[in-house]
Amino acid sequence: MKPNKKKKAFLWLVFLVVFFFFCAVLVFNNQIQAPSSEKKSVGFKIKPGESLEQVSLDLKEKSLVKNSFFFRLLLVKEGLAGKIQAGDFVLSPDMKALEVAQKLTAGFSDVQVTIPEGWRNEEIAQELSKNLTIKSSDFAKVAKEGEMFPDTYRFKFDATAADVADKMLANFQNKFDQKLKSDAAGQNLSQEEVLILASIVERESKFSQDRPIVAGILEKRLKLGMALEVDATLQYALGYSKEEKTWWRKNLTQDDLNLDSPYNTRKNVGLPPTPICNPGLDSINAVVYPKDKGYLYYVSDKNGKMYYAANLDDHIKNIQKYL
């Protein structure tokens, strides 16, 4: 073979090697991406002595990796092949293969769950059932409205409903400390009364600066023997709205306003029987330390901004102007 032909053959060989290497890298990078954009918690168990091949096949079967072979290849590349641990893990389809590998070699098995202020127990139960093995109905049996303190928690994936409720209750008891209890008693408010009022304040007011004022108005109405007349208690009684797909119906009809329920504070004077949600510390403090600005009425616009009035005529003007 002539020198120029040998050179051309060599260049073609180099080109083909580079080309196939480039293609292999593209395929490899594609196959180690997340198999889905869906974010959800999936329990995954590795038994003691289980082979790497079996682990990778199980991951593929649960749609936690795109390709079992390339997952094993990634482990070898990253030096993690011999570091897979036996145990229970929490993974998600939106995790890349490297994230899955790091989880399986680090042994993390806790799930982080955030419970916002103002959620009722049913909403908490739904969130827990999405992230843990808990059934919504099981949590409903052990949870007490008002005392499932809103916060960010870490739970074991297989935690029981009682475990979760106990942890949230302990957090509540820690936050609702002796000073708060003592100061509430000084206002002739029991813990239950504080929680009922705080749950209403939580749902009725959006901003921190409004909560002590709203609490002051509600407490003044109680002392005067007036009905509280708040929509939030009625929303609680109405429950889940299929039309609006929410536990807090916004568009109340006349039939809704006439609902025969102890939670209808338009028809009944005094507090409803129980808290209507789980309030945060901000709302609890607002009830224990309310502000009396001389107002007796309030209304909020669609953005949550509050407008106050000392008499009914001014309240009606605010309604006409801001709603």
N, C-alpha and C positions, 0 to 999 in steps of 0.2 A: 504494500500500500504506500502510495506517495505521501510525503510529509504533509502537504496541504490537506489531503484527505483525512489523514490521521488527526490533524488539528481540528478539522471540522467535526469529525466524529467525537472527539473529546469535548468540544464545546457543546455539542448536542447532548452528550451525556451529562455534563454539568448543568445544562439548562433543565433537563428532565428531572435530575435530582433536586434541584432548587424548586422546580415547579411542584413536584410531588410533596416535597417537604412543606412548601407554603400551603398546599391544599390540606395536608394532614393537620397543620396548625389551625387552619380555619375550621376544619371539622371538629378537632379537639375542643377548641374554644366554644364552638356552638353547643357541643354535647355536655359541657360542664356548666351551662347556664341554668337558671331556675326553670323547672318544667312548667310552671304556671305563674300567673300574676296574682293568683288567689292567696290572700293572707288568712290563714286559719291554723289553729293548733292541732297537730296530729300526734298522737302518742305512738312511740316506736320502741320496741323492746329488743335488746340483744341478750341472748342467753349465754351463760358461761361456756366457753369452748366453741362457740359458733364460728364457722369459717368466714373469712372475708368475702369469699364468693357468695355464700348464702346471705350474708348481710346486704351485699350490694344488690342481689336479686330481690330481696324483700323490700329494699328501698324503691326499686323500680316498680315492683308490684303495687306499692302504695302511692305511686306517682310523686315520690319525694326526690328522685333523680331522673334525668332524661335517659341515661344509658348506663347499665351496670358495669360494662367493660371499661368505659372511659372513666367511670367513678373510681374503679380499682387502679386504673392508670394514673389518675390524679393523686391518689394516696401514695403510690410509689414515688411519683415525681416530687411530692412535698415531704417525703420521709415519714409519712403517717401510717403506713400500712401495718406496722406492728404495734400501733398505739391505740387501736380501737378498744373501747372498754365495754364490758358487760353492764347492763342496767337499763333503766327506763329513761327515755329521752322525749323531749317535746320539740318537734320539727314543724316546718311549714312548707307548702309547695312553692312559695315565692322565694325560698332560699336557694342560692347558688350552691353547686356541689362542694365548693371549698368551705362554705359556711356550714354545710351539713357535716363535712369531715371534721371541722374544728369542734362542732358540738359533740360528735361521737367520741372524740379524743379528749375533750375537756370534762365531760360528764355532767354538764349543766342539766338539771331536770326541773327547775322551777319555772313557773309561768307568771309573767307580770300582767296584772289586771288593774286598770284605772276605773274607779267608780266616781263619776262626777257628782257634785252637790245637786240636790233636788230630784234625784231619781227615786221612784217608788220601788218597793221590793220586787215587783214583777220585772221591771227593767233590769235590775241588778241580776235577777235569776237568769234572764235571757243572755246577758253578757257572760255570766259564769258558764252557762251551758255551751257557749260558743268556744270558750277557751279551756275548759276543764272537762272532766268526765261527769260532772254533776248534772242531774236532771233538774229542770226548772221547778217541777212540782216538789222535789225533795227540799230545795232551798226554801220554798214558800212555807213549808211545815215548821221550820226551825228559826226563820228570820223574824225579828220583831220590828215593825215599821217605826222609823225614827231613830233606831239605835244601831243601824248598819252604817257605821261612820264612813263618809265619802273620803277616799284617799287612794293612793297607788300602793298595791299590795303585791307580794310574791307568794304564790301558793304552789304546793306540790301538784303536779298534773292530776294525780289520782286522789287528791284531798276529798274528804267527804263534805257534804253540805254542812254538817255540824262543825267540822273543823274550820270551814270558811266563816260561818256565822260567829263562832266563838272568837276568832281572830279579829273580826270587825267590831264585835261587841267590846272586846278588851281595849281596842283602840278608842272607841267611844267613851268608855269609862275612864280612860286615861285623860282624854281631852276635857270631859265634863268633870272637872276636878272639884275638890272640896270647897275652894273659894267661890266657884260659880254656884255650887249648891247652896252655900251659905248666903250669898248675895241674892239668889233667887228666893230663898225662904224669907229674906228680909222684905221682899215685895209680896209676900203671901202667895208665891207661886211654887207649886210642886214641880218635880222633875218632869212629870208627864205633861203638865200644863205648859212648861217651857218648851218642850219638844213639839207639842201641837202648834203653839204660836210660831215657833221658829220654822216649822215646816211650811206654814202659810206664808211667812215672810220670805222664805227661800223661793217659793213659786211665784209670789206676787211682785217681787222687786229684783231687778237685774243687777243693779250697781250697789257697791258697798256703802256709799254715802247715803243711799236712800233707806237702807234697811232699819237703822235705829228710828228713823222718822215714821216709817210704816208701822214698826212695832209699837211706837208710841200712840199712833192713831188707833190701832186695833185694841190696845189695852185701855185706852180712853173709852172706846165704844162699849167694851165689856163693863166698865165701871158705871157707865150711864144706862146700861140695860138695853143698848141698841143692838140690832142684828149686825153681824160682821159684814154680811153681804159681799163675800169674795167669790170670784169665779173659780179659783183654784180648788176649793173644797168640793164644788159641784163637778169639776172635771175629774176629781178623784173618784167620786161616786159613780160617774158615768162609765168609767173604765176605758178599755181599749176601743178606739174608733177605727173601724175598718175603712171608712171612707177617707179619713185623713191619715191613716196608718200611723197613729200615735196614741200613747196612753193619755195625752193631754189635749183633748178636743178644743180647738180654738173657736170654731163657729157654733155658738150655743143657740139653739132654737127656743121658742117660747115653751114648748113641751119640756125641754131640758131645764129651763128655769123653774118650771112647776114640779120638778121631780120630787116625789115623796121619799125623802131620805134624811136621816139625822145629819148627813154631811151637807145638806142644802142650807147654807148659812144665810140665804135670802129669806127663808121661811122660818128658820129656827134661831132663837136668841141663844147666845152662849157659844162655847167651843164645840167643835165636832167631837165624836167619841175617841178618836185616835189621831196621831200624826198622819199627814197625807203624803209625806215623802221623808227622805233622810236628809236633814239639813246639815250644812257645814258649820264650822265653829263661828264664822262671821255672823250668821243668822242667829245662832244661839246667844252670842254676846249681845246682839242687837235687842233681843227680848229681855235679857237680864239688865241691860243698861240702855233703856230706850231714851229717845229725845222727844220732849214735848215742845213742839213749835207752835202750838195753838191751833193746829189743823184738826179737822174731823173727817176729811175726805181726801182721796187721791185717785188719780187716773194716770195711766201710762200710755204713751203713743206706741206706734209699731216698732220703734227702735228701743223701747224700754225706758225712755226718758219720763220722769215723774212730774206731775203737776198737782199742786196741793191747793186745798181750799178750806176755809174755816167755817163756811156755811153752805147750805144746799144750793142757793142761787149761783154762787161762784163756781161750785162744782159742776152744775149743769152747763155753765158757760165754757168751762174747761173741756167738757165732753164734746160740746158742739164745735169747739175750736180745734181740738187736737185728735179727735177720733174720726 
